[in-house]
Amino acid sequence: MKPFELTILSNEPPGARCKLYTGYARVLSGILGFPVKTVFPEKGEALGAPGLLICQKQVSPAEGETISPNDIINTINQIGLTVVDMERVRHQLDRLTKESREGM
């Protein structure tokens, strides 16, 4: 069984995507109750920054370079996690994405 945790793969200092993924992890942690850890991968490591892991499964962007709320929800479904209020998850992740775009 994979550990129930969220892992942020971040650059130091964090850029826009690292900050967005940190926000995603905080939302998910608040709803799922999973602990969050941040790691700073060295160049050349298999899993590079920026990125997000849910229960050790990497969330991959379906389009472009940036993880979207749909990518996160697809990963949650692939893992087989049961989330009581998936619409709440989607709403809060969408809100973060919108705020991130407005801040650019």
C-alpha positions as CSV (number, residue, x, y, z in Angstrom):
1,M,0.0,0.0,0.0
2,K,1.3,3.4,-1.0
3,P,1.6,6.0,1.8
4,F,-1.2,8.5,1.9
5,E,0.8,11.6,1.4
6,L,1.2,14.5,-1.0
7,T,4.7,15.4,-2.2
8,I,5.6,18.7,-3.8
9,L,8.6,18.6,-6.1
10,S,9.9,22.1,-5.9
11,N,12.7,24.3,-7.1
12,E,14.6,26.6,-4.7
13,P,13.6,29.3,-4.9
14,P,10.1,28.2,-6.1
15,G,8.7,29.7,-9.3
16,A,5.1,30.2,-10.4
17,R,4.3,26.5,-11.0
18,C,6.0,25.4,-7.7
19,K,3.9,27.9,-5.8
20,L,0.7,26.7,-7.7
21,Y,1.5,23.1,-6.9
22,T,2.1,24.0,-3.2
23,G,-1.4,25.6,-3.2
24,Y,-2.9,22.5,-4.8
25,A,-1.2,20.3,-2.1
26,R,-2.5,22.5,0.7
27,V,-6.1,22.3,-0.7
28,L,-5.9,18.5,-1.1
29,S,-4.3,18.1,2.4
30,G,-7.2,20.1,3.9
31,I,-9.8,17.9,2.2
32,L,-8.1,14.5,2.2
33,G,-6.3,14.9,5.5
34,F,-3.0,13.7,3.9
35,P,0.4,15.1,5.2
36,V,2.4,17.3,2.8
37,K,6.1,17.1,2.2
38,T,8.3,19.2,0.0
39,V,11.4,17.8,-1.7
40,F,13.9,19.7,-3.8
41,P,15.2,17.3,-6.4
42,E,18.7,17.6,-7.8
43,K,19.2,18.1,-11.5
44,G,19.1,14.8,-13.3
45,E,16.9,13.0,-10.8
46,A,14.1,10.8,-12.2
47,L,11.4,13.1,-10.8
48,G,12.2,16.7,-11.3
49,A,10.7,19.9,-10.2
50,P,8.2,21.3,-10.5
51,G,5.8,18.4,-9.8
52,L,3.2,16.9,-7.5
53,L,2.8,13.3,-6.3
54,I,-0.3,11.9,-4.7
55,C,0.3,8.7,-2.8
56,Q,3.7,8.5,-4.7
57,K,1.9,8.7,-8.1
58,Q,3.1,11.5,-10.2
59,V,0.4,13.9,-11.5
60,S,1.2,14.4,-15.2
61,P,-0.2,17.3,-17.2
62,A,-2.4,16.1,-20.0
63,E,-1.8,19.3,-22.0
64,G,1.2,21.7,-21.9
65,E,3.6,21.9,-18.9
66,T,1.3,22.9,-16.1
67,I,-0.8,20.5,-14.0
68,S,-4.5,21.3,-14.1
69,P,-7.3,20.5,-11.7
70,N,-8.5,17.8,-14.2
71,D,-5.0,16.2,-14.1
72,I,-5.2,16.0,-10.3
73,I,-8.8,14.6,-10.3
74,N,-7.8,12.0,-12.9
75,T,-4.8,10.9,-10.8
76,I,-7.1,10.6,-7.7
77,N,-9.4,8.4,-9.7
78,Q,-6.5,6.3,-11.1
79,I,-5.3,5.7,-7.6
80,G,-8.8,4.7,-6.5
81,L,-9.2,7.2,-3.7
82,T,-12.7,7.8,-2.6
83,V,-13.3,11.5,-2.2
84,V,-16.7,12.4,-0.7
85,D,-17.0,15.9,-2.1
86,M,-15.1,15.9,-5.4
87,E,-16.9,19.0,-6.6
88,R,-15.4,20.9,-3.6
89,V,-12.0,19.7,-4.6
90,R,-12.5,20.8,-8.2
91,H,-13.9,24.2,-7.1
92,Q,-11.0,25.0,-4.8
93,L,-8.4,23.8,-7.3
94,D,-10.1,25.8,-10.1
95,R,-10.0,28.9,-7.8
96,L,-6.3,28.5,-7.2
97,T,-5.6,28.1,-10.9
98,K,-7.6,31.2,-11.7
99,E,-5.8,33.2,-9.0
100,S,-2.4,32.0,-10.3
101,R,-3.2,33.1,-13.8
102,E,-4.4,36.5,-12.6
103,G,-1.2,37.0,-10.6
104,M,1.0,36.5,-13.7
